[in-house]
Amino acid sequence: GCMHSPDEFTITPGNKSEEVSISVIVPDTGIPTTRSMADGGEDQVQTVDLLIFDATDSDHEIFMQWVEVESGSISMSSSEGILYVSFKARPDATDFRTRIVVVANSSLANIVSGFEAGVTEKKEVMAALIHATQGSSPSDWKWKADDSSLSGYTAIPMYGEKLLEGKINPLMSPIGDIVLTRMLARID
């Protein structure tokens, strides 16, 4: 058979395919869980990135694509105490069993360059999502939890995923039932 050269794969946000609607659920909204953040601070979704995996072999899922969602397409709504975040994205149509991973509030632009489409396994991608702070003083590694401070505010990263029984295609129904999980321990 034919083999693709690795430089034939490109990982770029924005794609030529049709828009797909996606809705995710932010967990435990309205429950005060930290003392450091203002009401609703833990529930903010400011950025969304999608990672698309070929899940044909469930033991060795393979990274296929990164899609950076345009911030203008992200909307939040609440119904019966549940916070929903909806957005539109343009992942390429797939012809394989597909897993969609949603990462909120943690731009992947700096790490996706290390992923090779069609080669990198999901476990390697998940390891790259680990958030670590660095520095020699507490101000270097403390989480910026107060959105009123001059030093800014860092929204809590969240993660969720869904295995699609079908494939991504332009005619599919909106993708839903993805519950996000906060990627940090509580901040006090």
C-alpha positions as CSV (number, residue, x, y, z in Angstrom):
1,G,0.0,0.0,0.0
2,C,0.8,3.7,-0.2
3,M,2.3,5.6,2.8
4,H,1.9,9.3,3.5
5,S,5.0,11.3,4.3
6,P,4.6,13.0,7.8
7,D,5.0,16.4,6.2
8,E,1.8,15.8,4.2
9,F,-0.2,16.1,7.4
10,T,-0.9,19.6,8.6
11,I,-2.4,20.6,11.9
12,T,-4.1,23.9,11.5
13,P,-7.1,25.5,13.2
14,G,-10.0,26.2,10.8
15,N,-11.1,23.7,8.3
16,K,-12.8,23.4,4.9
17,S,-15.6,21.2,6.1
18,E,-19.2,22.1,7.1
19,E,-20.0,23.5,10.5
20,V,-21.1,21.1,13.2
21,S,-23.0,22.2,16.4
22,I,-21.7,20.9,19.7
23,S,-23.1,21.4,23.2
24,V,-21.3,20.6,26.5
25,I,-22.4,20.7,30.1
26,V,-20.4,22.5,32.8
27,P,-20.5,20.5,36.0
28,D,-21.7,21.6,39.4
29,T,-22.6,25.1,38.5
30,G,-23.9,27.3,41.3
31,I,-22.2,25.3,44.0
32,P,-19.6,27.4,45.8
33,T,-16.4,25.3,45.6
34,T,-13.6,27.7,46.2
35,R,-13.1,30.8,48.3
36,S,-10.8,32.5,45.8
37,M,-13.1,33.0,42.9
38,A,-16.1,35.2,42.5
39,D,-19.5,33.6,41.9
40,G,-19.5,31.9,38.5
41,G,-15.7,32.1,38.1
42,E,-15.3,28.3,38.0
43,D,-18.0,28.1,35.3
44,Q,-16.5,30.4,32.7
45,V,-15.7,29.0,29.3
46,Q,-13.5,31.4,27.3
47,T,-11.9,29.2,24.7
48,V,-12.6,25.8,23.2
49,D,-10.3,23.4,21.3
50,L,-11.3,20.1,19.8
51,L,-9.1,17.1,19.3
52,I,-10.4,14.5,16.8
53,F,-9.2,10.9,17.2
54,D,-9.6,7.8,15.1
55,A,-11.2,5.4,17.6
56,T,-11.3,2.3,15.3
57,D,-8.9,0.5,17.6
58,S,-10.1,1.4,21.1
59,D,-6.8,0.3,22.6
60,H,-4.8,2.6,20.3
61,E,-6.8,5.7,19.4
62,I,-4.9,8.0,17.0
63,F,-4.8,11.8,16.9
64,M,-6.2,13.0,13.5
65,Q,-7.0,16.7,13.9
66,W,-7.0,19.8,16.1
67,V,-9.8,22.4,15.7
68,E,-9.6,25.8,17.4
69,V,-13.1,27.1,18.0
70,E,-13.7,30.7,17.2
71,S,-14.5,32.5,20.5
72,G,-17.3,34.4,18.9
73,S,-19.2,31.1,18.3
74,I,-19.2,30.2,22.0
75,S,-22.4,30.8,23.9
76,M,-23.5,29.9,27.4
77,S,-27.1,29.2,28.6
78,S,-28.6,27.8,31.7
79,S,-31.7,25.6,32.1
80,E,-32.9,24.1,35.3
81,G,-29.6,24.7,37.1
82,I,-27.5,23.1,34.3
83,L,-25.1,25.3,32.4
84,Y,-24.7,24.5,28.7
85,V,-22.0,25.8,26.5
86,S,-22.7,25.6,22.8
87,F,-20.5,26.4,19.8
88,K,-19.9,25.6,16.2
89,A,-16.8,24.1,14.7
90,R,-15.5,22.8,11.4
91,P,-13.9,19.5,11.9
92,D,-13.1,17.5,8.8
93,A,-15.6,14.8,7.9
94,T,-14.4,11.4,9.0
95,D,-14.7,8.0,7.5
96,F,-13.8,6.2,10.8
97,R,-15.1,5.6,14.3
98,T,-14.5,9.0,15.9
99,R,-13.8,10.3,19.4
100,I,-14.2,14.0,20.0
101,V,-12.2,15.5,22.9
102,V,-13.3,19.0,24.1
103,V,-10.7,21.1,26.0
104,A,-12.0,24.4,27.4
105,N,-9.9,27.3,28.7
106,S,-6.6,25.8,27.8
107,S,-5.3,26.8,24.4
108,L,-3.6,23.9,22.7
109,A,-1.8,26.0,20.1
110,N,1.5,25.5,21.9
111,I,1.3,21.8,22.3
112,V,-0.3,20.5,19.1
113,S,2.8,21.0,17.1
114,G,4.2,18.0,18.9
115,F,1.3,15.8,17.6
116,E,1.6,14.0,14.3
117,A,-1.8,13.4,12.6
118,G,-2.3,9.8,11.9
119,V,0.6,8.7,14.2
120,T,0.4,10.2,17.7
121,E,-1.7,8.0,20.2
122,K,-4.3,9.5,22.4
123,K,-2.4,8.5,25.6
124,E,0.5,10.8,24.5
125,V,-1.9,13.6,23.7
126,M,-3.6,13.3,27.2
127,A,-0.2,13.4,28.9
128,A,0.6,16.7,27.1
129,L,-2.6,18.2,28.6
130,I,-1.2,18.2,32.1
131,H,-1.1,21.7,33.5
132,A,2.0,22.6,35.5
133,T,3.1,25.9,36.9
134,Q,6.7,26.9,37.1
135,G,8.7,29.5,38.9
136,S,10.8,30.2,41.9
137,S,8.4,32.4,43.9
138,P,4.7,31.8,44.9
139,S,3.6,34.6,42.6
140,D,5.0,32.6,39.7
141,W,2.9,29.5,40.4
142,K,-0.2,30.7,42.1
143,W,-3.4,30.4,40.1
144,K,-4.8,33.7,39.0
145,A,-8.2,33.2,40.4
146,D,-9.4,36.7,41.1
147,D,-10.9,38.3,38.0
148,S,-10.8,41.7,39.6
149,S,-7.1,41.7,40.2
150,L,-4.6,43.6,38.1
151,S,-2.7,40.4,37.4
152,G,-5.6,39.0,35.4
153,Y,-7.6,35.9,35.7
154,T,-7.0,32.4,34.4
155,A,-10.2,30.4,33.7
156,I,-10.1,26.8,35.0
157,P,-9.3,24.3,32.2
158,M,-12.0,21.7,31.5
159,Y,-12.1,18.5,29.6
160,G,-14.7,16.2,28.1
161,E,-15.0,13.6,25.4
162,K,-17.5,11.6,23.4
163,L,-17.2,8.6,21.2
164,L,-19.4,9.0,18.2
165,E,-21.2,5.8,17.0
166,G,-21.2,7.3,13.6
167,K,-18.8,9.5,11.8
168,I,-18.5,13.3,11.6
169,N,-20.4,14.5,8.6
170,P,-22.1,17.8,7.6
171,L,-25.6,16.3,7.9
172,M,-25.2,15.0,11.5
173,S,-27.4,16.2,14.3
174,P,-25.8,18.5,16.9
175,I,-23.3,16.6,19.1
176,G,-24.3,16.8,22.8
177,D,-24.2,15.0,26.1
178,I,-20.5,15.9,26.7
179,V,-19.9,16.6,30.3
180,L,-16.9,18.7,31.1
181,T,-14.6,17.9,34.1
182,R,-12.4,20.6,35.7
183,M,-8.8,19.8,35.1
184,L,-7.6,21.2,38.4
185,A,-8.0,20.5,42.1
186,R,-9.9,23.1,44.1
187,I,-8.3,26.4,44.7
188,D,-8.4,27.9,48.2
